[in-house]
Amino acid sequence: MSAGPGVRPLHSPSVQHVGAGGGPRAVTTPTPAADPAFDCFYLYPTVSNQPTDNSDLTVQPAEIGEAVAQASPFSTLCRVWAPMYRQRTEASLAKGLGDDPTADAVAYDSVLASWKDYLAHFNTAVRWSSSATHRVRPC
């Protein structure tokens, strides 16, 4: 399945894990699920060091690295979709979390657009639980 703008499947050839109790690290090679029953929609944390309030949609090594490190292990269970979105940048957040409603709105609208793009073009069956009736706004 090809991915459209802003949404793409994610899989890493290897993932580093910390051993139990902080023991030695190990590198594993997760085997992607052959025919996963569900998808995982992943939003990476703030990693952009662009000087603007919101990042652009250019894929940077920081976004790739964070998504691969955090989300790719889930590829053994699901198709991982990791959209680029116009997140608040580190520079913007240094001014204060919640201090820029415009930048917050740009980030939220970008996430919402990515989610709608995923639903329209890549999702085959969204199932909602009864507890999933409230819309959550990210910070």
N, CA, C and O atoms as a GROMACS GRO file, in nm:
protein
  556
    1MET      N    1   0.085  -0.118   0.000
    1MET     CA    2   0.000   0.000   0.000
    1MET      C    3   0.090   0.124   0.000
    1MET      O    4   0.178   0.137   0.084
    2SER      N    5   0.067   0.211  -0.092
    2SER     CA    6   0.147   0.333  -0.096
    2SER      C    7   0.086   0.436  -0.002
    2SER      O    8  -0.035   0.438   0.021
    3ALA      N    9   0.170   0.518   0.052
    3ALA     CA   10   0.124   0.621   0.146
    3ALA      C   11   0.110   0.754   0.074
    3ALA      O   12   0.185   0.785  -0.018
    4GLY      N   13   0.013   0.830   0.117
    4GLY     CA   14  -0.009   0.961   0.058
    4GLY      C   15   0.066   1.068   0.134
    4GLY      O   16   0.145   1.036   0.223
    5PRO      N   17   0.043   1.193   0.101
    5PRO     CA   18   0.113   1.301   0.168
    5PRO      C   19   0.082   1.303   0.317
    5PRO      O   20  -0.034   1.297   0.358
    6GLY      N   21   0.187   1.312   0.395
    6GLY     CA   22   0.168   1.327   0.538
    6GLY      C   23   0.151   1.199   0.616
    6GLY      O   24   0.166   1.200   0.738
    7VAL      N   25   0.120   1.088   0.551
    7VAL     CA   26   0.098   0.963   0.623
    7VAL      C   27   0.182   0.856   0.556
    7VAL      O   28   0.183   0.843   0.434
    8ARG      N   29   0.253   0.778   0.638
    8ARG     CA   30   0.335   0.673   0.580
    8ARG      C   31   0.351   0.558   0.676
    8ARG      O   32   0.359   0.579   0.798
    9PRO      N   33   0.357   0.435   0.622
    9PRO     CA   34   0.382   0.323   0.711
    9PRO      C   35   0.525   0.330   0.760
    9PRO      O   36   0.612   0.386   0.693
   10LEU      N   37   0.549   0.273   0.876
   10LEU     CA   38   0.680   0.283   0.937
   10LEU      C   39   0.726   0.146   0.982
   10LEU      O   40   0.652   0.073   1.048
   11HIS      N   41   0.849   0.110   0.948
   11HIS     CA   42   0.912  -0.011   0.999
   11HIS      C   43   1.061   0.012   1.006
   11HIS      O   44   1.120   0.071   0.916
   12SER      N   45   1.121  -0.034   1.112
   12SER     CA   46   1.265  -0.022   1.130
   12SER      C   47   1.329  -0.158   1.116
   12SER      O   48   1.274  -0.258   1.163
   13PRO      N   49   1.445  -0.166   1.051
   13PRO     CA   50   1.512  -0.294   1.041
   13PRO      C   51   1.569  -0.342   1.174
   13PRO      O   52   1.587  -0.463   1.192
   14SER      N   53   1.597  -0.253   1.266
   14SER     CA   54   1.648  -0.295   1.396
   14SER      C   55   1.611  -0.192   1.501
   14SER      O   56   1.597  -0.073   1.472
   15VAL      N   57   1.596  -0.239   1.624
   15VAL     CA   58   1.556  -0.154   1.734
   15VAL      C   59   1.644  -0.188   1.853
   15VAL      O   60   1.669  -0.306   1.881
   16GLN      N   61   1.693  -0.086   1.924
   16GLN     CA   62   1.775  -0.110   2.041
   16GLN      C   63   1.688  -0.104   2.165
   16GLN      O   64   1.608  -0.013   2.183
   17HIS      N   65   1.705  -0.204   2.251
   17HIS     CA   66   1.627  -0.213   2.374
   17HIS      C   67   1.721  -0.216   2.493
   17HIS      O   68   1.831  -0.270   2.485
   18VAL      N   69   1.677  -0.159   2.605
   18VAL     CA   70   1.752  -0.168   2.730
   18VAL      C   71   1.703  -0.294   2.800
   18VAL      O   72   1.583  -0.320   2.807
   19GLY      N   73   1.797  -0.371   2.851
   19GLY     CA   74   1.762  -0.495   2.920
   19GLY      C   75   1.684  -0.470   3.047
   19GLY      O   76   1.678  -0.357   3.096
   20ALA      N   77   1.625  -0.576   3.101
   20ALA     CA   78   1.548  -0.568   3.224
   20ALA      C   79   1.636  -0.512   3.336
   20ALA      O   80   1.753  -0.548   3.347
   21GLY      N   81   1.580  -0.425   3.418
   21GLY     CA   82   1.653  -0.367   3.529
   21GLY      C   83   1.768  -0.278   3.486
   21GLY      O   84   1.863  -0.259   3.562
   22GLY      N   85   1.762  -0.224   3.364
   22GLY     CA   86   1.869  -0.139   3.314
   22GLY      C   87   1.990  -0.216   3.269
   22GLY      O   88   2.099  -0.160   3.255
   23GLY      N   89   1.972  -0.344   3.245
   23GLY     CA   90   2.082  -0.432   3.203
   23GLY      C   91   2.134  -0.396   3.066
   23GLY      O   92   2.102  -0.290   3.011
   24PRO      N   93   2.215  -0.485   3.009
   24PRO     CA   94   2.279  -0.458   2.880
   24PRO      C   95   2.177  -0.433   2.769
   24PRO      O   96   2.067  -0.487   2.770
   25ARG      N   97   2.219  -0.352   2.676
   25ARG     CA   98   2.135  -0.322   2.561
   25ARG      C   99   2.143  -0.436   2.460
   25ARG      O  100   2.244  -0.506   2.452
   26ALA      N  101   2.036  -0.453   2.386
   26ALA     CA  102   2.034  -0.554   2.281
   26ALA      C  103   1.970  -0.494   2.158
   26ALA      O  104   1.876  -0.415   2.169
   27VAL      N  105   2.018  -0.530   2.042
   27VAL     CA  106   1.958  -0.486   1.917
   27VAL      C  107   1.880  -0.604   1.862
   27VAL      O  108   1.933  -0.714   1.844
   28THR      N  109   1.753  -0.579   1.835
   28THR     CA  110   1.668  -0.683   1.779
   28THR      C  111   1.619  -0.640   1.642
   28THR      O  112   1.618  -0.521   1.610
   29THR      N  113   1.579  -0.734   1.564
   29THR     CA  114   1.521  -0.706   1.434
   29THR      C  115   1.376  -0.752   1.436
   29THR      O  116   1.349  -0.871   1.418
   30PRO      N  117   1.283  -0.659   1.459
   30PRO     CA  118   1.142  -0.700   1.464
   30PRO      C  119   1.095  -0.749   1.329
   30PRO      O  120   1.132  -0.694   1.225
   31THR      N  121   1.016  -0.850   1.332
   31THR     CA  122   0.957  -0.902   1.209
   31THR      C  123   0.819  -0.839   1.195
   31THR      O  124   0.732  -0.861   1.279
   32PRO      N  125   0.798  -0.760   1.089
   32PRO     CA  126   0.667  -0.697   1.072
   32PRO      C  127   0.557  -0.802   1.060
   32PRO      O  128   0.578  -0.909   1.001
   33ALA      N  129   0.443  -0.772   1.115
   33ALA     CA  130   0.328  -0.861   1.102
   33ALA      C  131   0.295  -0.879   0.955
   33ALA      O  132   0.289  -0.782   0.880
   34ALA      N  133   0.274  -1.003   0.914
   34ALA     CA  134   0.246  -1.032   0.773
   34ALA      C  135   0.113  -0.973   0.728
   34ALA      O  136   0.104  -0.916   0.620
   35ASP      N  137   0.012  -0.986   0.809
   35ASP     CA  138  -0.120  -0.935   0.775
   35ASP      C  139  -0.184  -0.881   0.903
   35ASP      O  140  -0.273  -0.945   0.960
   36PRO      N  141  -0.139  -0.763   0.949
   36PRO     CA  142  -0.188  -0.713   1.078
   36PRO      C  143  -0.338  -0.686   1.076
   36PRO      O  144  -0.394  -0.643   0.976
   37ALA      N  145  -0.399  -0.713   1.189
   37ALA     CA  146  -0.544  -0.696   1.201
   37ALA      C  147  -0.584  -0.552   1.225
   37ALA      O  148  -0.701  -0.516   1.211
   38PHE      N  149  -0.488  -0.468   1.261
   38PHE     CA  150  -0.521  -0.329   1.290
   38PHE      C  151  -0.401  -0.240   1.260
   38PHE      O  152  -0.290  -0.288   1.236
   39ASP      N  153  -0.426  -0.110   1.260
   39ASP     CA  154  -0.322  -0.010   1.236
   39ASP      C  155  -0.294   0.064   1.367
   39ASP      O  156  -0.377   0.068   1.457
   40CYS      N  157  -0.176   0.122   1.376
   40CYS     CA  158  -0.139   0.211   1.486
   40CYS      C  159  -0.107   0.347   1.424
   40CYS      O  160  -0.028   0.357   1.330
   41PHE      N  161  -0.168   0.450   1.475
   41PHE     CA  162  -0.146   0.586   1.427
   41PHE      C  163  -0.060   0.655   1.531
   41PHE      O  164  -0.105   0.677   1.644
   42TYR      N  165   0.063   0.688   1.495
   42TYR     CA  166   0.163   0.736   1.590
   42TYR      C  167   0.198   0.882   1.565
   42TYR      O  168   0.221   0.922   1.451
   43LEU      N  169   0.201   0.962   1.671
   43LEU     CA  170   0.247   1.101   1.664
   43LEU      C  171   0.376   1.111   1.744
   43LEU      O  172   0.378   1.086   1.864
   44TYR      N  173   0.482   1.148   1.676
   44TYR     CA  174   0.612   1.161   1.743
   44TYR      C  175   0.613   1.286   1.831
   44TYR      O  176   0.538   1.380   1.805
   45PRO      N  177   0.696   1.286   1.934
   45PRO     CA  178   0.701   1.403   2.024
   45PRO      C  179   0.774   1.521   1.960
   45PRO      O  180   0.826   1.510   1.849
   46THR      N  181   0.778   1.631   2.030
   46THR     CA  182   0.847   1.750   1.981
   46THR      C  183   0.995   1.721   1.964
   46THR      O  184   1.065   1.690   2.060
   47VAL      N  185   1.042   1.732   1.840
   47VAL     CA  186   1.184   1.711   1.811
   47VAL      C  187   1.238   1.817   1.715
   47VAL      O  188   1.359   1.823   1.694
   48SER      N  189   1.153   1.898   1.658
   48SER     CA  190   1.196   1.993   1.556
   48SER      C  191   1.277   2.107   1.617
   48SER      O  192   1.236   2.170   1.714
   49ASN      N  193   1.393   2.132   1.558
   49ASN     CA  194   1.474   2.246   1.603
   49ASN      C  195   1.470   2.360   1.501
   49ASN      O  196   1.559   2.445   1.499
   50GLN      N  197   1.366   2.361   1.418
   50GLN     CA  198   1.348   2.471   1.324
   50GLN      C  199   1.323   2.600   1.404
   50GLN      O  200   1.267   2.593   1.513
   51PRO      N  201   1.363   2.715   1.351
   51PRO     CA  202   1.352   2.841   1.426
   51PRO      C  203   1.211   2.901   1.427
   51PRO      O  204   1.188   3.003   1.491
   52THR      N  205   1.117   2.839   1.357
   52THR     CA  206   0.981   2.891   1.349
   52THR      C  207   0.895   2.836   1.464
   52THR      O  208   0.940   2.749   1.538
   53ASP      N  209   0.773   2.888   1.478
   53ASP     CA  210   0.684   2.839   1.584
   53ASP      C  211   0.632   2.699   1.556
   53ASP      O  212   0.613   2.619   1.648
   54ASN      N  213   0.608   2.669   1.428
   54ASN     CA  214   0.564   2.536   1.387
   54ASN      C  215   0.660   2.483   1.282
   54ASN      O  216   0.711   2.559   1.200
   55SER      N  217   0.684   2.353   1.286
   55SER     CA  218   0.771   2.293   1.186
   55SER      C  219   0.700   2.290   1.051
   55SER      O  220   0.578   2.297   1.043
   56ASP      N  221   0.780   2.281   0.946
   56ASP     CA  222   0.719   2.260   0.814
   56ASP      C  223   0.702   2.109   0.797
   56ASP      O  224   0.726   2.033   0.892
   57LEU      N  225   0.662   2.064   0.682
   57LEU     CA  226   0.636   1.922   0.661
   57LEU      C  227   0.754   1.848   0.597
   57LEU      O  228   0.738   1.739   0.542
   58THR      N  229   0.872   1.909   0.604
   58THR     CA  230   0.992   1.844   0.552
   58THR      C  231   1.037   1.737   0.650
   58THR      O  232   1.055   1.765   0.768
   59VAL      N  233   1.053   1.615   0.601
   59VAL     CA  234   1.097   1.505   0.687
   59VAL      C  235   1.244   1.528   0.723
   59VAL      O  236   1.330   1.534   0.635
   60GLN      N  237   1.270   1.540   0.851
   60GLN     CA  238   1.405   1.563   0.903
   60GLN      C  239   1.454   1.437   0.974
   60GLN      O  240   1.374   1.355   1.018
   61PRO      N  241   1.586   1.421   0.986
   61PRO     CA  242   1.639   1.304   1.058
   61PRO      C  243   1.585   1.290   1.201
   61PRO      O  244   1.567   1.178   1.249
   62ALA      N  245   1.559   1.402   1.268
   62ALA     CA  246   1.509   1.394   1.406
   62ALA      C  247   1.372   1.326   1.413
   62ALA      O  248   1.347   1.244   1.501
   63GLU      N  249   1.284   1.359   1.319
   63GLU     CA  250   1.151   1.296   1.318
   63GLU      C  251   1.162   1.147   1.286
   63GLU      O  252   1.097   1.064   1.349
   64ILE      N  253   1.245   1.114   1.188
   64ILE     CA  254   1.263   0.973   1.151
   64ILE      C  255   1.319   0.896   1.270
   64ILE      O  256   1.268   0.789   1.305
   65GLY      N  257   1.425   0.949   1.331
   65GLY     CA  258   1.488   0.879   1.442
   65GLY      C  259   1.394   0.854   1.557
   65GLY      O  260   1.390   0.745   1.614
   66GLU      N  261   1.316   0.956   1.592
   66GLU     CA  262   1.223   0.942   1.704
   66GLU      C  263   1.113   0.842   1.673
   66GLU      O  264   1.078   0.759   1.757
   67ALA      N  265   1.058   0.850   1.553
   67ALA     CA  266   0.952   0.757   1.515
   67ALA      C  267   1.004   0.613   1.510
   67ALA      O  268   0.937   0.521   1.557
   68VAL      N  269   1.121   0.594   1.453
   68VAL     CA  270   1.178   0.459   1.444
   68VAL      C  271   1.204   0.404   1.584
   68VAL      O  272   1.170   0.290   1.613
   69ALA      N  273   1.262   0.486   1.671
   69ALA     CA  274   1.296   0.439   1.806
   69ALA      C  275   1.171   0.405   1.887
   69ALA      O  276   1.170   0.305   1.959
   70GLN      N  277   1.068   0.487   1.877
   70GLN     CA  278   0.952   0.469   1.964
   70GLN      C  279   0.841   0.384   1.904
   70GLN      O  280   0.776   0.307   1.976
   71ALA      N  281   0.818   0.396   1.775
   71ALA     CA  282   0.698   0.335   1.718
   71ALA      C  283   0.721   0.208   1.638
   71ALA      O  284   0.633   0.123   1.631
   72SER      N  285   0.837   0.193   1.578
   72SER     CA  286   0.856   0.078   1.490
   72SER      C  287   0.844  -0.057   1.559
   72SER      O  288   0.806  -0.153   1.492
   73PRO      N  289   0.874  -0.071   1.689
   73PRO     CA  290   0.853  -0.202   1.750
   73PRO      C  291   0.708  -0.250   1.740
   73PRO      O  292   0.683  -0.371   1.743
   74PHE      N  293   0.614  -0.157   1.729
   74PHE     CA  294   0.473  -0.196   1.716
   74PHE      C  295   0.442  -0.260   1.582
   74PHE      O  296   0.335  -0.317   1.564
   75SER      N  297   0.536  -0.251   1.487
   75SER     CA  298   0.512  -0.310   1.355
   75SER      C  299   0.499  -0.462   1.362
   75SER      O  300   0.452  -0.524   1.266
   76THR      N  301   0.538  -0.523   1.472
   76THR     CA  302   0.519  -0.667   1.488
   76THR      C  303   0.372  -0.700   1.513
   76THR      O  304   0.331  -0.815   1.499
   77LEU      N  305   0.293  -0.598   1.549
   77LEU     CA  306   0.151  -0.617   1.580
   77LEU      C  307   0.057  -0.545   1.485
   77LEU      O  308  -0.056  -0.590   1.464
   78CYS      N  309   0.102  -0.434   1.429
   78CYS     CA  310   0.012  -0.351   1.350
   78CYS      C  311   0.091  -0.277   1.241
   78CYS      O  312   0.214  -0.273   1.243
   79ARG      N  313   0.016  -0.220   1.147
   79ARG     CA  314   0.078  -0.129   1.050
   79ARG      C  315   0.090   0.005   1.121
   79ARG      O  316  -0.009   0.060   1.167
   80VAL      N  317   0.212   0.057   1.128
   80VAL     CA  318   0.235   0.183   1.198
   80VAL      C  319   0.230   0.297   1.098
   80VAL      O  320   0.303   0.297   0.999
   81TRP      N  321   0.143   0.393   1.124
   81TRP     CA  322   0.132   0.512   1.040
   81TRP      C  323   0.185   0.630   1.121
   81TRP      O  324   0.133   0.661   1.228
   82ALA      N  325   0.288   0.694   1.069
   82ALA     CA  326   0.354   0.805   1.139
   82ALA      C  327   0.352   0.929   1.051
   82ALA      O  328   0.442   0.949   0.970
   83PRO      N  329   0.248   1.013   1.065
   83PRO     CA  330   0.238   1.129   0.977
   83PRO      C  331   0.333   1.241   1.017
   83PRO      O  332   0.362   1.261   1.135
   84MET      N  333   0.381   1.312   0.918
   84MET     CA  334   0.448   1.439   0.945
   84MET      C  335   0.338   1.537   0.981
   84MET      O  336   0.232   1.538   0.918
   85TYR      N  337   0.362   1.618   1.080
   85TYR     CA  338   0.264   1.721   1.116
   85TYR      C  339   0.338   1.847   1.161
   85TYR      O  340   0.457   1.841   1.194
   86ARG      N  341   0.268   1.958   1.162
   86ARG     CA  342   0.330   2.088   1.190
   86ARG      C  343   0.336   2.111   1.341
   86ARG      O  344   0.271   2.200   1.396
   87GLN      N  345   0.417   2.029   1.406
   87GLN     CA  346   0.431   2.035   1.550
   87GLN      C  347   0.487   2.168   1.596
   87GLN      O  348   0.552   2.239   1.520
   88ARG      N  349   0.461   2.202   1.721
   88ARG     CA  350   0.531   2.314   1.784
   88ARG      C  351   0.677   2.276   1.788
   88ARG      O  352   0.711   2.160   1.815
   89THR      N  353   0.764   2.370   1.761
   89THR     CA  354   0.908   2.343   1.762
   89THR      C  355   0.964   2.359   1.903
   89THR      O  356   0.898   2.414   1.991
   90GLU      N  357   1.086   2.311   1.922
   90GLU     CA  358   1.152   2.328   2.052
   90GLU      C  359   1.165   2.477   2.086
   90GLU      O  360   1.146   2.517   2.201
   91ALA      N  361   1.198   2.559   1.986
   91ALA     CA  362   1.211   2.703   2.008
   91ALA      C  363   1.078   2.764   2.052
   91ALA      O  364   1.074   2.849   2.140
   92SER      N  365   0.970   2.720   1.991
   92SER     CA  366   0.838   2.771   2.026
   92SER      C  367   0.798   2.729   2.166
   92SER      O  368   0.746   2.810   2.243
   93LEU      N  369   0.823   2.604   2.201
   93LEU     CA  370   0.786   2.555   2.334
   93LEU      C  371   0.872   2.617   2.444
   93LEU      O  372   0.829   2.626   2.559
   94ALA      N  373   0.992   2.661   2.408
   94ALA     CA  374   1.079   2.727   2.507
   94ALA      C  375   1.016   2.857   2.555
   94ALA      O  376   1.047   2.905   2.664
   95LYS      N  377   0.927   2.914   2.474
   95LYS     CA  378   0.857   3.038   2.514
   95LYS      C  379   0.749   3.008   2.617
   95LYS      O  380   0.704   3.099   2.687
   96GLY      N  381   0.708   2.882   2.626
   96GLY     CA  382   0.606   2.842   2.722
   96GLY      C  383   0.499   2.756   2.659
   96GLY      O  384   0.445   2.790   2.553
   97LEU      N  385   0.468   2.646   2.722
   97LEU     CA  386   0.364   2.557   2.675
   97LEU      C  387   0.228   2.624   2.692
   97LEU      O  388   0.194   2.669   2.801
   98GLY      N  389   0.152   2.631   2.584
   98GLY     CA  390   0.021   2.694   2.589
   98GLY      C  391   0.023   2.844   2.575
   98GLY      O  392  -0.082   2.908   2.579
   99ASP      N  393   0.141   2.902   2.559
   99ASP     CA  394   0.151   3.048   2.548
   99ASP      C  395   0.129   3.100   2.407
   99ASP      O  396   0.128   3.221   2.385
  100ASP      N  397   0.110   3.010   2.311
  100ASP     CA  398   0.091   3.052   2.172
  100ASP      C  399  -0.027   2.976   2.112
  100ASP      O  400  -0.009   2.873   2.047
  101PRO      N  401  -0.149   3.027   2.135
  101PRO     CA  402  -0.267   2.957   2.086
  101PRO      C  403  -0.267   2.939   1.934
  101PRO      O  404  -0.323   2.841   1.884
  102THR      N  405  -0.206   3.031   1.861
  102THR     CA  406  -0.201   3.017   1.716
  102THR      C  407  -0.115   2.898   1.675
  102THR      O  408  -0.155   2.818   1.590
  103ALA      N  409   0.003   2.886   1.736
  103ALA     CA  410   0.091   2.772   1.706
  103ALA      C  411   0.027   2.641   1.750
  103ALA      O  412   0.040   2.540   1.682
  104ASP      N  413  -0.043   2.643   1.863
  104ASP     CA  414  -0.115   2.523   1.909
  104ASP      C  415  -0.220   2.482   1.807
  104ASP      O  416  -0.234   2.364   1.775
  105ALA      N  417  -0.294   2.580   1.756
  105ALA     CA  418  -0.400   2.552   1.658
  105ALA      C  419  -0.341   2.498   1.528
  105ALA      O  420  -0.398   2.406   1.468
  106VAL      N  421  -0.229   2.552   1.483
  106VAL     CA  422  -0.164   2.503   1.361
  106VAL      C  423  -0.126   2.356   1.380
  106VAL      O  424  -0.150   2.274   1.292
  107ALA      N  425  -0.066   2.323   1.496
  107ALA     CA  426  -0.026   2.184   1.523
  107ALA      C  427  -0.147   2.093   1.528
  107ALA      O  428  -0.147   1.986   1.468
  108TYR      N  429  -0.250   2.134   1.600
  108TYR     CA  430  -0.371   2.052   1.612
  108TYR      C  431  -0.437   2.030   1.476
  108TYR      O  432  -0.473   1.917   1.442
  109ASP      N  433  -0.453   2.137   1.399
  109ASP     CA  434  -0.516   2.126   1.267
  109ASP      C  435  -0.435   2.034   1.176
  109ASP      O  436  -0.493   1.961   1.094
  110SER      N  437  -0.303   2.036   1.188
  110SER     CA  438  -0.218   1.950   1.107
  110SER      C  439  -0.236   1.804   1.145
  110SER      O  440  -0.242   1.717   1.058
  111VAL      N  441  -0.244   1.776   1.276
  111VAL     CA  442  -0.268   1.639   1.321
  111VAL      C  443  -0.406   1.592   1.274
  111VAL      O  444  -0.420   1.480   1.225
  112LEU      N  445  -0.505   1.676   1.288
  112LEU     CA  446  -0.641   1.641   1.246
  112LEU      C  447  -0.646   1.614   1.096
  112LEU      O  448  -0.712   1.519   1.053
  113ALA      N  449  -0.578   1.693   1.016
  113ALA     CA  450  -0.574   1.671   0.872
  113ALA      C  451  -0.506   1.538   0.839
  113ALA      O  452  -0.550   1.466   0.750
  114SER      N  453  -0.399   1.505   0.911
  114SER     CA  454  -0.331   1.377   0.890
  114SER      C  455  -0.422   1.261   0.925
  114SER      O  456  -0.427   1.162   0.852
  115TRP      N  457  -0.495   1.273   1.036
  115TRP     CA  458  -0.588   1.168   1.078
  115TRP      C  459  -0.698   1.150   0.973
  115TRP      O  460  -0.732   1.036   0.938
  116LYS      N  461  -0.753   1.260   0.924
  116LYS     CA  462  -0.858   1.250   0.822
  116LYS      C  463  -0.804   1.191   0.692
  116LYS      O  464  -0.874   1.114   0.626
  117ASP      N  465  -0.680   1.225   0.655
  117ASP     CA  466  -0.617   1.168   0.536
  117ASP      C  467  -0.600   1.017   0.552
  117ASP      O  468  -0.628   0.939   0.460
  118TYR      N  469  -0.555   0.976   0.670
  118TYR     CA  470  -0.540   0.833   0.699
  118TYR      C  471  -0.675   0.763   0.687
  118TYR      O  472  -0.686   0.660   0.621
  119LEU      N  473  -0.778   0.818   0.751
  119LEU     CA  474  -0.912   0.755   0.746
  119LEU      C  475  -0.964   0.745   0.604
  119LEU      O  476  -1.024   0.644   0.566
  120ALA      N  477  -0.943   0.849   0.526
  120ALA     CA  478  -0.997   0.853   0.389
  120ALA      C  479  -0.923   0.761   0.293
  120ALA      O  480  -0.983   0.708   0.200
  121HIS      N  481  -0.792   0.742   0.313
  121HIS     CA  482  -0.714   0.673   0.212
  121HIS      C  483  -0.651   0.542   0.254
  121HIS      O  484  -0.616   0.461   0.168
  122PHE      N  485  -0.634   0.516   0.382
  122PHE     CA  486  -0.557   0.400   0.424
  122PHE      C  487  -0.627   0.308   0.521
  122PHE      O  488  -0.595   0.189   0.526
  123ASN      N  489  -0.720   0.358   0.597
  123ASN     CA  490  -0.788   0.276   0.697
  123ASN      C  491  -0.888   0.184   0.629
  123ASN      O  492  -0.959   0.225   0.537
  124THR      N  493  -0.894   0.062   0.676
  124THR     CA  494  -0.992  -0.031   0.621
  124THR      C  495  -1.107  -0.056   0.716
  124THR      O  496  -1.215  -0.096   0.674
  125ALA      N  497  -1.086  -0.033   0.846
  125ALA     CA  498  -1.195  -0.053   0.940
  125ALA      C  499  -1.159   0.009   1.075
  125ALA      O  500  -1.085  -0.051   1.153
  126VAL      N  501  -1.210   0.126   1.101
  126VAL     CA  502  -1.190   0.185   1.233
  126VAL      C  503  -1.298   0.130   1.324
  126VAL      O  504  -1.416   0.130   1.289
  127ARG      N  505  -1.256   0.084   1.439
  127ARG     CA  506  -1.352   0.036   1.538
  127ARG      C  507  -1.337   0.126   1.660
  127ARG      O  508  -1.226   0.145   1.711
  128TRP      N  509  -1.448   0.180   1.706
  128TRP     CA  510  -1.444   0.270   1.821
  128TRP      C  511  -1.500   0.198   1.942
  128TRP      O  512  -1.600   0.127   1.932
  129SER      N  513  -1.436   0.214   2.055
  129SER     CA  514  -1.493   0.162   2.179
  129SER      C  515  -1.592   0.265   2.230
  129SER      O  516  -1.592   0.380   2.186
  130SER      N  517  -1.676   0.225   2.323
  130SER     CA  518  -1.774   0.318   2.377
  130SER      C  519  -1.706   0.432   2.453
  130SER      O  520  -1.766   0.538   2.470
  131SER      N  521  -1.582   0.410   2.498
  131SER     CA  522  -1.513   0.516   2.571
  131SER      C  523  -1.441   0.613   2.478
  131SER      O  524  -1.385   0.712   2.525
  132ALA      N  525  -1.443   0.587   2.349
  132ALA     CA  526  -1.372   0.672   2.254
  132ALA      C  527  -1.464   0.776   2.192
  132ALA      O  528  -1.454   0.804   2.072
  133THR      N  529  -1.552   0.831   2.271
  133THR     CA  530  -1.648   0.928   2.215
  133THR      C  531  -1.604   1.071   2.236
  133THR      O  532  -1.666   1.163   2.182
  134HIS      N  533  -1.499   1.094   2.312
  134HIS     CA  534  -1.452   1.230   2.337
  134HIS      C  535  -1.332   1.260   2.249
  134HIS      O  536  -1.240   1.179   2.236
  135ARG      N  537  -1.334   1.377   2.190
  135ARG     CA  538  -1.220   1.420   2.110
  135ARG      C  539  -1.115   1.477   2.203
  135ARG      O  540  -1.146   1.561   2.289
  136VAL      N  541  -0.992   1.433   2.187
  136VAL     CA  542  -0.882   1.480   2.272
  136VAL      C  543  -0.797   1.576   2.193
  136VAL      O  544  -0.755   1.546   2.082
  137ARG      N  545  -0.770   1.692   2.250
  137ARG     CA  546  -0.683   1.791   2.187
  137ARG      C  547  -0.542   1.774   2.241
  137ARG      O  548  -0.523   1.779   2.363
  138PRO      N  549  -0.442   1.754   2.152
  138PRO     CA  550  -0.304   1.747   2.202
  138PRO      C  551  -0.256   1.886   2.243
  138PRO      O  552  -0.308   1.987   2.196
  139CYS      N  553  -0.157   1.890   2.329
  139CYS     CA  554  -0.099   2.018   2.372
  139CYS      C  555  -0.012   2.074   2.264
  139CYS      O  556   0.046   2.182   2.281
   0.00000   0.00000   0.00000
